[in-house]
Amino acid sequence: MASSSFIVGIIGNVISMLVFLAPVKTFKHIVQKKSTENFKGIPYITTLLSTSLWAFYGLLMPGGLLVVTINGTGVALHIIYVSLFLTYAPKNVRIQSLKMVGIIDVAFFGAVVAITLLALHGNTRLMPVGLLCTGLTIGMYASPLYEMGTVIKRKSVEYMMPFWLSFFQMLNGGIWASHSVLVRDLYLGISSGIGFLLGSAQIILYFIYYKSTPANFTVEPGP
């Protein structure tokens, strides 16, 4: 069982890495243009918080090495993404984004770590951090629901997030849900399972409405 969970976890790490690397195309464009144009910084700021919390959760969880390694890598990548966004964003957007980083990624995350380590002890530390990770991850997976409603209304997939990003997020949720069953991790299982279901719904919508999408629409591999 331990070897099976490790192998599934390694596969999950590889797929998660593909998801984390998806914004590289976006930031290559930003650096070339020296402008963030219409791109929003909040997805990268919130994902930095999510990966930070999951990495912390992995440190608290016995046998959480694979959770730590992939989310630690996610933290490093999103620090780069957020830094590039702040570098090339207009002044007013930069100031707003810096405030968000300070509140969400520094103050809130720091408070969670401090309270967990100082006020809680033993296994009681896992539950509040696990609940936070689960809630935040479900929220991130559920964020495309508005676009899914637009897709149904307009019968066009041009309003969806890129197909391959949706596909790998679905695959990512499925693999980590399987890993959670093997290691009996409730929090990872709930968030990943819901992520798999929501990702599957996006893929199903894609195949339903792809043919009715305008002919000039092309499938992009990343955001």
Helices and strands as residue ranges (DSSP letters): H 2-21, H 24-33, H 42-60, H 65-88, H 91-100, I 101-108, H 109-119, G 122-125, H 126-142, H 145-154, G 157-159, H 163-183, H 186-209, G 210-212
